[in-house]
């Protein structure tokens, strides 16, 4: 079947205008020509699309269902074929949605918000919490930027690694394990809390311990690093967290860190977005600002960021 993509533009006009005459005026063709095009659309879709009700035309249920998708496709085609233009940040009015780990949001949101507001005061940022299940929001365009420790699996998702972090053990300053070196035996014998958006009581640290014939006692699981660090502040628990991106919360809560007595690989931080935004100047500008603040968060001696608490 050979597709005439011009039918999409005509279908969009018909659904937007709700009449052959209105679509013809919009497309700058005659009404008979648009009627013939409607006939071709009907044959291609196997649906009447618009049916006469008295003196008006009424869309069929399938036409109603197709309306938003057809319009989006036409707009994407227009954006693809339009000459690339610079974005006027001073007049830009747009809301960007970011789904980031809560430690990254705490570490980076203030700097990103300040950078955005200084150049584009009409831009708003929506930070969403990570969900307990994988979502398709990045693919659907409902999330503009996402961070993750793993590389996205979908080929249409662009990503870049913006930093590496190292796992450390966080504990309150009065914790009994604060005296003397934290050995693997002392670490394994302590009570732990894990950070899991799915509520899992084990994580890669447990896998590494099991590989060496050891285990640890996990007594709680919470969905965010902030919640875990508050538990640690108020009790004799340990939590293993990324050192650099967590340092703001660690400093605010007065916690200390100790080296993890277990060999673990560095924690990568990836910034991801859908390929539809590759040519979007405003989105590119936001990505650049996000990359800057994420790189700063992953830099041990980033200016303006507290040193790692000890």
Secondary structure by P-SEA (a helix, b strand, c coil): ccccaaaaaaaaaaaaaccaaaaaaaacccaaaaaaaaaaaaaaaccccccccccbbbbcaaaaaaaaaaaaaaaaaaaaaccbbbbccccccbbbbbbccaaaaaacaaaaaaaaaaccccbbbbbbccccccccccccccccbbbcccccccccbbbbbcbbbbbbbbbccccccccccccaaaaaaccccccccccccccaaaaaaaaacbbbbbccccccaaaaaaaaaaccbbbbcccccaaaaaaaaccccccccccccbbbbbbbbcccccccaaaaaaaaaaaaaaaaaacccccccccccc
